[in-house]
Amino acid sequence: MKRQIAVFTSTRAEYGLLRRVVLEIQQSHDLYLKLLVSGAHLVSDQGYTIEEIQSDGIEEIECIDIKLNDDSAKGICASMGVAIQNYGEFLQVLKPDILLLLGDRYETFCCAAAAQICGIPIAHVHGGERTEGLIDEALRHSITKMSHLHFPCCDEYKNRIIQMGESPDHVYNVGSLGVENIRNMKLLKRDELEESIRFKLDKPFFLITFHPVTLEKNTSGEQFAQLLAALDKYPTYKCIFTGSNADTDGKNINQMIQDYAKLHPDRCLSISSLGYLRYLSAMHLCEAVLGNSSSGILEAPALKIPTVNIGDRQKGRIRAESIVDCEPKKDSILTALKNVCSKEFKFNIKDMKIPHDKIGSAQKIKEVISTVELKNILKKSFFDIH
């Protein structure tokens, strides 16, 4: 009898990372896949990215709307209540052998909490990391404590999970799915990308993704305004902006992006979601990645593309030499931009070591969830480090 695996996804970035694992599970003779799609995937102003998932030919998809209409703290709390109820109902009906999820978002936390109540074993990808500028820091570690199988992307994160009381027997350093994706994807050429996004890339360009810093109240708009002021000093560079996520103040940032792009239509493109292939292709071709997205920390180094990481959103993550951190202030951003755009900087990162790089990350996750003994996997004790 096939082992039934439910995989949860709520954002474009998360699905992009999980995509190879999802396809590995679907193609396996020993596993049955059910993909649970929720959150921003089902929201029109977030790009309605369920269509990208459907284009991958996934056979079994369950869509669960959690009413992400309001990105205020009150609105998100309301959505979390809907999420736990609806995810719980789904999991009680399906009763999967394992629930696989990734990361640290509140939607993911809600799915993990529902699975915990339903007694369903959880496999968690990208645990043990630190993002000190986000409420996601606490949510990620909470998900770790509810999970039974752990797939961190490096030894430091593996050790942190064990430090939190998880058994070393169930913690597997599989490397980064994002880095593996880059190694195995055929990226678009410049003319192919131009045709796909209907935007001419005849000049150097920046790829920009900026999300709210959720532990800093009411700062996102001002921080993003500082980034836009810095971009004004680079009038010969084009800009591709991807949309902010569904966190508090995300809609405010998206409106600022649209307003800026309207002021500079020949220079700037605003697009809610590029999709994973177009996003990585744009990253491969751009002058630098700007903003505070985890993709600038995880994927950009694998393409040897510089990252200007703004503010504290990604504070605590392991960094490659290609990442330059700066304050969310115009002058600090300009100093970082001058650095990463220099020929010397680009030469120095050509041969740098890439963190989180391992062969066969998706295959390893599939193998573990296919073969791990489930009889006594639900935790009954805390692993003490002696």
Summary of the structure (lengths in Angstrom):
residues: 386
radius of gyration: 20.3
end to end distance: 40.3
largest distance: 61.8
contacts: 1324
relative contact order: 0.14
helix: 45%
strand: 15%
